[in-house]
């Protein structure tokens, strides 16, 4: 009798492999006044991973990382380049952040792929093989103030990911009044978008699409989320908190 999981794994790799598309390299994008590239270093180009595919094995296996980065994320980068060209976006004056803040003016293709590209580029940077157990400094104090404790925050954030029906993301954001909020978005939407229910500057995001965890965790999304806490880059999250908005 065949092993159903191994058979599903082969089908997953085979099917996702078909999605791989070579990246189109765009000119460098300038940041407008008020935007600091140091704490939101996402532009319209896919950047190299800051670690090897197997670096996050405590939470994410190497095969999933490679497929996720080279197939899924690469396709978003390619497709957003196509959308920018088709919709005549002046890429010398528009950052991805400002485009997302006005996403209702663009096509569904732009919304899905600009969101997908931004979300993934941020996701890679907010993980590290050298994760600390919890945040410190101003961020730790803000989390305690907003949610009662770090453990309470983890529970609420985890629930946002676990309870997202279908595919999407969980978020920790800094709102325009400087407060922290947790939300989730469907598909490739994010809190920068003018259509988001909870708007704010993204501090932390978690991908809960099945392709982010299926090979190791199958349908056990809660197990994936629990393991993911072991690779969160709290230094990056705190830097974004201190400088964002």
C-alpha positions in Angstrom: 0.0 0.0 0.0 1.4 3.4 -0.9 2.2 6.0 1.7 -0.4 8.7 1.2 1.7 11.5 2.6 4.8 10.7 0.5 2.5 10.5 -2.6 1.0 13.9 -1.7 4.4 15.3 -1.1 5.6 14.2 -4.5 2.5 15.7 -6.1 3.0 19.0 -4.2 6.6 19.3 -5.4 5.7 18.4 -8.9 2.8 20.9 -9.1 4.6 23.8 -7.4 7.6 23.2 -9.6 5.5 24.1 -12.6 4.9 27.6 -11.1 8.6 28.6 -11.2 9.2 31.5 -13.5 12.4 33.5 -14.0 12.5 36.8 -12.2 12.3 40.1 -14.1 14.7 42.6 -12.5 13.3 46.1 -12.2 15.2 49.4 -11.7 15.8 50.4 -8.1 12.9 52.2 -6.5 13.2 55.4 -4.6 11.6 55.9 -1.3 9.4 58.9 -0.9 9.6 61.4 2.0 8.7 59.9 5.4 9.7 56.3 4.3 12.8 54.9 5.8 14.3 52.0 3.8 16.3 50.8 6.8 13.2 49.5 8.7 11.0 48.5 5.8 13.6 47.2 3.3 11.0 45.9 0.8 11.0 47.0 -2.9 9.7 45.4 -6.0 12.6 43.0 -6.5 12.9 39.6 -4.9 15.9 39.7 -2.6 18.2 36.8 -1.7 17.3 34.9 1.4 19.3 36.1 4.5 20.0 32.4 5.4 20.2 29.0 3.8 17.2 26.9 3.0 17.9 24.6 5.9 18.7 27.3 8.4 15.2 27.3 10.0 14.8 23.6 10.5 13.5 24.1 14.0 10.3 25.2 12.3 10.5 24.9 8.5 12.1 22.2 6.5 14.6 22.9 3.8 12.5 21.6 0.9 9.5 23.7 1.9 11.8 26.8 2.2 13.2 26.2 -1.2 9.9 25.6 -3.0 8.3 28.5 -1.1 11.0 31.0 -2.0 12.0 29.9 -5.5 8.5 29.0 -6.8 5.7 30.7 -4.9 7.4 34.0 -3.9 9.3 34.3 -7.2 6.1 34.1 -9.1 4.6 37.0 -7.1 7.7 39.0 -7.9 7.4 38.2 -11.6 3.7 38.9 -11.7 3.8 42.2 -9.9 6.4 43.3 -12.5 4.0 42.4 -15.2 1.2 44.3 -13.5 3.3 47.4 -13.1 4.1 47.4 -16.8 0.5 46.7 -17.8 -0.9 49.5 -15.6 1.8 52.0 -16.5 3.0 52.6 -12.9 5.8 55.1 -12.7 8.3 53.0 -10.8 10.6 55.9 -10.2 8.1 57.7 -8.0 6.0 54.9 -6.4 7.2 52.6 -3.7 5.5 49.3 -3.0 4.3 50.7 0.4 2.5 53.6 -1.2 1.1 51.4 -3.9 -0.4 49.1 -1.3 -1.8 52.1 0.6 -3.8 52.9 -2.6 -4.4 49.3 -3.8 -8.1 49.9 -4.4 -7.1 52.0 -7.4 -5.4 49.0 -9.1 -6.4 45.7 -10.6 -7.0 42.4 -8.8 -3.7 41.2 -10.3 -1.8 44.1 -8.8 -3.5 43.6 -5.4 -2.8 39.8 -5.3 0.8 40.0 -6.5 2.0 43.3 -4.9 0.6 42.0 -1.6 2.1 38.5 -2.1 5.5 40.0 -2.9 5.5 42.4 0.0 4.2 39.8 2.5 6.8 37.3 1.5 9.8 39.6 1.4 8.9 40.8 4.9 8.3 37.2 6.1 11.8 36.1 5.2 13.4 39.0 7.0 11.4 38.5 10.1 12.8 35.0 10.7 16.3 34.0 11.8 18.1 30.8 12.9 19.4 32.8 15.9 16.1 33.7 17.4 15.8 35.0 21.0 13.0 33.6 23.1 11.1 36.9 23.3 11.4 40.6 22.4 13.0 43.1 24.7 13.1 46.9 25.2 10.3 49.1 24.1 8.6 46.4 22.1 8.4 44.1 25.1 6.8 46.9 27.2 4.4 47.7 24.5 3.3 44.1 24.1 2.8 43.8 27.9 0.7 47.0 27.9 -1.4 46.0 24.9 -2.0 42.3 25.6 -1.3 41.8 29.3 1.8 39.6 28.8 4.0 38.1 26.1 2.3 34.7 26.6 -1.1 36.3 26.1 0.2 38.0 23.0 1.4 34.7 21.6 -1.9 33.1 22.2 -3.9 35.9 20.5 -1.5 36.1 17.6 -1.5 32.3 17.2 -5.3 32.3 17.2 -5.3 34.9 14.4 -3.3 32.5 12.3 -5.1 29.3 13.4 -8.5 30.7 12.8 -7.9 32.3 9.4 -10.2 30.4 7.2 -8.5 29.1 4.1 -5.3 31.0 3.1 -3.9 34.2 4.5 -1.7 35.8 7.1 -1.5 36.8 10.7 -0.2 40.3 11.6 1.2 42.4 14.5 0.8 46.0 13.5 1.6 49.4 14.9 -1.5 51.6 14.2 -1.4 55.3 13.3 -1.9 56.2 17.0 1.2 54.2 18.0 -0.7 51.3 19.5 -0.3 47.6 18.8 -3.0 45.5 17.2 -3.3 41.9 16.0 -5.2 41.0 12.8 -5.4 38.5 10.0 -5.9 39.0 6.3 -7.2 36.7 3.5 -5.1 35.6 0.6 -2.3 38.1 0.0 -3.9 41.2 1.6 -2.0 43.1 4.3 -2.5 45.9 6.8 -0.9 48.6 4.5 -3.8 48.3 2.1 -6.5 50.8 2.0 -9.0 47.9 1.9 -7.7 46.3 5.1 -10.1 46.0 8.1 -7.2 46.7 10.5 -4.7 49.2 9.1 -1.2 49.8 10.4 2.5 49.4 9.8 3.4 45.7 9.8 5.8 44.6 12.5 5.4 40.9 12.2 3.7 38.6 9.7 3.1 34.9 9.6 2.2 33.0 6.4 -0.6 30.4 7.0 -1.1 29.3 3.4 -0.8 25.5 3.2 2.3 25.7 1.0 4.2 27.3 3.9 3.9 24.2 6.1 2.2 21.3 4.3 5.3 19.0 3.8 6.2 18.8 7.4 2.9 19.5 9.2 0.3 18.3 6.7 -3.0 19.8 8.0 -1.6 20.6 11.4 -1.5 24.4 11.2 -1.3 24.9 15.0 1.8 22.7 15.2 3.5 24.9 12.5 2.5 28.1 14.3 3.8 26.8 17.6 7.2 25.8 16.0 7.4 29.1 14.1 7.9 31.1 17.4 11.4 29.5 17.6 12.6 31.4 14.5 11.1 34.9 14.9 13.6 37.6 14.4 12.7 39.8 17.4 15.6 42.2 16.8 14.0 43.1 13.4 10.5 43.3 14.9 11.7 45.7 17.6 13.6 47.8 15.1 10.4 48.2 13.0 8.5 49.1 16.2 11.0 51.8 17.2 11.2 53.4 13.8 7.9 52.6 12.1 5.0 55.1 11.5 
